[in-house]
Amino acid sequence: MPGESILVVEDERSLLKVLRYNLEKEGYRVSEASDGKAALAAARKVLPDLVLLDVMLPGLDGFEVCKALRKESEVPVLFLTARKEELDRVLGLELGADDYVTKPFSVRELLARVKAVLKRAGRPRPAAAARRFGPLSVDFERYEVRVGAKAVELTPTEFKLLRLLVEADGKALTRDAVLERLYGADRSHELDERSVDQLVARLRDKLASESGRVVTVKNVGYRFRTT
């Protein structure tokens, strides 16, 4: 809902001015930064509800900023990007971006995507932040996964997938449903179902002895086995 805090990271002053004006017009509280280091400092100080992040920045670029943010929080990140190739990198490198907008873009499109990302981020979460399934423990607030005493290092997208499966409470999720929940309905059609299979394979590999908890449901998708 309007009133959320948005950090806009953009080094083009004229565009930054336009973004700030239109976001504030919609009722959002706006902070700004014009380079990567300033973006990280502002994010830690302001604790925004969403980061609108340009890819091409002086110093630390948007990808590096996103990586750093993902080590500290799950704040939604919406990339602003000028080149088509960068969109593939955003998804391929699994930096944890929630969406992206290609320049040039319409203000209406941008505002719609901001609203959609904030809505997805605001979905209710389970009451218990930490869950345990035998040797496997998942802490959604601390962003930690362990198998026994060993910490499991997941990418942001792998962690989101694990969370989706856990929160489904044993119900099977189709591959299309996974794509939609990871990337949004308007982006899911740009990826094929094989990307879900590849993501599941990487998650299983990292869960090692607990990989069998991610169960394939033939001709459907995947579910999480709790026992």
C-alpha positions as CSV (number, residue, x, y, z in Angstrom):
1,M,0.0,0.0,0.0
2,P,1.2,3.6,-0.6
3,G,3.4,4.9,2.3
4,E,6.0,2.2,1.9
5,S,9.7,3.4,1.7
6,I,11.5,3.0,-1.6
7,L,15.2,3.5,-2.2
8,V,15.9,4.7,-5.7
9,V,19.4,4.1,-6.9
10,E,20.1,5.9,-10.2
11,D,23.0,8.0,-11.4
12,E,21.1,9.9,-14.1
13,R,19.9,12.9,-12.3
14,S,17.1,13.8,-14.7
15,L,15.6,10.2,-14.5
16,L,16.1,10.2,-10.7
17,K,14.0,13.4,-10.5
18,V,11.3,11.9,-12.6
19,L,11.2,8.7,-10.6
20,R,11.1,10.5,-7.3
21,Y,8.3,12.8,-8.4
22,N,6.1,10.0,-9.6
23,L,6.7,7.7,-6.7
24,E,6.0,10.4,-4.2
25,K,2.9,11.4,-6.2
26,E,1.7,7.8,-5.5
27,G,2.3,8.2,-1.8
28,Y,5.6,6.4,-1.4
29,R,8.4,7.7,0.8
30,V,11.5,8.0,-1.4
31,S,15.2,8.0,-0.5
32,E,17.9,8.2,-3.2
33,A,21.5,7.3,-4.0
34,S,23.5,7.8,-7.1
35,D,26.2,5.1,-6.8
36,G,26.7,1.6,-5.4
37,K,28.4,2.5,-2.1
38,A,25.9,5.2,-1.3
39,A,23.1,2.7,-2.1
40,L,24.4,0.2,0.4
41,A,24.8,2.9,3.1
42,A,21.3,4.2,2.4
43,A,19.7,0.7,2.5
44,R,21.3,0.0,5.9
45,K,20.1,3.3,7.3
46,V,16.7,3.6,5.8
47,L,15.7,-0.1,5.7
48,P,13.5,0.4,2.6
49,D,10.5,-1.7,1.7
50,L,11.9,-1.9,-1.9
51,V,15.0,-0.9,-3.8
52,L,14.7,0.4,-7.3
53,L,18.2,-0.3,-8.6
54,D,19.9,0.8,-11.8
55,V,22.3,-1.8,-13.2
56,M,24.9,0.6,-14.7
57,L,26.3,2.6,-11.7
58,P,29.6,4.2,-11.0
59,G,31.8,2.2,-8.7
60,L,29.8,-0.9,-7.5
61,D,27.3,-1.8,-10.2
62,G,23.8,-2.9,-9.6
63,F,24.6,-6.6,-9.7
64,E,27.3,-6.1,-6.9
65,V,24.9,-4.0,-4.9
66,C,22.2,-6.7,-5.2
67,K,24.6,-9.4,-4.1
68,A,25.6,-7.4,-1.0
69,L,22.0,-6.6,-0.1
70,R,21.1,-10.3,-0.4
71,K,23.7,-11.2,2.2
72,E,21.9,-8.9,4.7
73,S,18.2,-8.9,4.0
74,E,15.3,-10.1,1.7
75,V,14.4,-6.5,0.7
76,P,12.7,-6.7,-2.7
77,V,14.9,-5.4,-5.6
78,L,13.6,-4.2,-8.9
79,F,16.3,-3.7,-11.5
80,L,16.3,-0.9,-14.1
81,T,18.3,-2.1,-17.1
82,A,19.1,-0.6,-20.5
83,R,20.3,-3.7,-22.4
84,K,18.5,-6.9,-23.2
85,E,21.6,-9.0,-22.4
86,E,21.5,-7.8,-18.8
87,L,18.1,-9.3,-18.3
88,D,19.5,-12.7,-19.0
89,R,22.3,-12.1,-16.5
90,V,19.8,-10.9,-13.9
91,L,17.9,-14.2,-14.1
92,G,20.8,-16.5,-15.0
93,L,23.1,-15.4,-12.2
94,E,20.2,-15.7,-9.7
95,L,21.1,-12.5,-7.9
96,G,17.8,-12.4,-6.1
97,A,16.1,-9.6,-8.1
98,D,12.4,-9.7,-7.8
99,D,11.7,-8.0,-11.2
100,Y,13.2,-5.7,-13.8
101,V,12.1,-2.9,-16.1
102,T,13.9,-2.3,-19.4
103,K,14.8,1.3,-20.3
104,P,13.1,3.2,-21.8
105,F,10.0,2.5,-19.9
106,S,6.7,4.2,-19.2
107,V,6.0,5.6,-15.7
108,R,2.8,3.6,-15.7
109,E,4.6,0.3,-16.3
110,L,7.1,1.1,-13.6
111,L,4.5,2.0,-11.0
112,A,2.6,-1.2,-11.8
113,R,5.7,-3.3,-11.3
114,V,6.6,-1.5,-8.0
115,K,3.1,-2.2,-6.8
116,A,3.2,-5.8,-7.8
117,V,6.6,-6.5,-6.2
118,L,5.5,-4.8,-2.9
119,K,2.3,-6.9,-2.9
120,R,4.2,-10.1,-3.4
121,A,6.7,-9.1,-0.6
122,G,3.8,-8.4,1.7
123,R,2.1,-11.8,1.5
124,P,1.6,-13.3,5.0
125,R,4.3,-15.6,6.3
126,P,4.0,-18.6,8.6
127,A,4.0,-17.7,12.3
128,A,7.1,-19.8,12.9
129,A,10.2,-18.3,11.2
130,A,12.3,-21.4,12.0
131,R,11.3,-24.9,10.8
132,R,12.9,-28.2,11.5
133,F,12.5,-31.4,9.5
134,G,14.7,-34.1,11.0
135,P,18.4,-32.9,10.4
136,L,17.2,-30.1,8.1
137,S,16.5,-26.7,9.7
138,V,15.4,-23.6,7.9
139,D,15.2,-20.2,9.5
140,F,13.3,-17.7,7.3
141,E,14.2,-14.6,9.3
142,R,17.9,-15.3,9.6
143,Y,18.1,-16.6,6.1
144,E,19.8,-19.7,7.3
145,V,19.6,-23.4,6.2
146,R,21.4,-26.2,8.0
147,V,21.7,-29.9,7.6
148,G,22.8,-31.1,11.1
149,A,25.5,-28.7,12.2
150,K,26.6,-27.8,8.7
151,A,25.4,-24.5,7.2
152,V,24.0,-24.8,3.6
153,E,24.8,-21.8,1.3
154,L,21.9,-21.2,-1.0
155,T,21.5,-18.5,-3.6
156,P,18.5,-16.2,-3.1
157,T,16.5,-18.0,-5.7
158,E,17.3,-21.4,-4.3
159,F,16.2,-20.1,-0.8
160,K,13.0,-18.7,-2.3
161,L,12.3,-22.1,-3.9
162,L,12.9,-24.0,-0.7
163,R,10.6,-21.6,1.1
164,L,7.8,-22.0,-1.4
165,L,8.0,-25.8,-1.1
166,V,8.1,-25.7,2.7
167,E,5.1,-23.2,2.9
168,A,3.1,-25.4,0.6
169,D,2.7,-27.8,3.5
170,G,3.2,-31.0,1.5
171,K,1.1,-29.9,-1.5
172,A,2.5,-30.3,-4.9
173,L,3.5,-27.2,-6.8
174,T,3.4,-27.2,-10.6
175,R,6.5,-25.9,-12.5
176,D,4.4,-23.0,-13.8
177,A,3.3,-22.1,-10.3
178,V,6.9,-22.1,-9.1
179,L,7.9,-19.8,-12.0
180,E,5.0,-17.4,-11.3
181,R,5.8,-17.2,-7.6
182,L,9.5,-16.7,-8.1
183,Y,9.3,-14.2,-10.9
184,G,5.7,-12.9,-11.1
185,A,2.9,-13.8,-13.5
186,D,4.1,-11.3,-16.1
187,R,7.6,-12.7,-16.2
188,S,7.1,-16.4,-15.7
189,H,6.2,-16.9,-19.4
190,E,9.7,-15.8,-20.4
191,L,11.3,-18.8,-18.7
192,D,10.6,-22.5,-19.6
193,E,9.9,-25.3,-17.2
194,R,13.5,-26.7,-17.6
195,S,14.8,-23.8,-15.5
196,V,12.7,-25.0,-12.6
197,D,14.1,-28.6,-13.0
198,Q,17.6,-27.1,-13.1
199,L,17.0,-25.0,-10.0
200,V,15.6,-28.0,-8.1
201,A,18.6,-30.1,-9.1
202,R,20.9,-27.5,-7.6
203,L,18.9,-27.2,-4.5
204,R,18.9,-31.0,-4.0
205,D,22.6,-31.1,-4.5
206,K,23.2,-28.6,-1.8
207,L,20.8,-30.3,0.6
208,A,22.9,-33.4,0.2
209,S,21.6,-36.1,2.6
210,E,18.3,-34.3,2.9
211,S,17.8,-33.9,-0.9
212,G,15.0,-36.5,-0.8
213,R,12.7,-34.1,0.9
214,V,12.2,-32.4,-2.5
215,V,10.0,-34.9,-4.1
216,T,9.2,-35.1,-7.8
217,V,5.5,-35.5,-8.6
218,K,5.3,-37.1,-12.0
219,N,3.7,-35.0,-14.7
220,V,3.0,-32.3,-12.1
221,G,6.0,-30.7,-10.4
222,Y,7.4,-30.9,-6.9
223,R,6.5,-31.1,-3.3
224,F,8.3,-31.0,0.1
225,R,8.3,-34.1,2.3
226,T,8.2,-33.1,6.0
227,T,8.6,-36.6,7.5
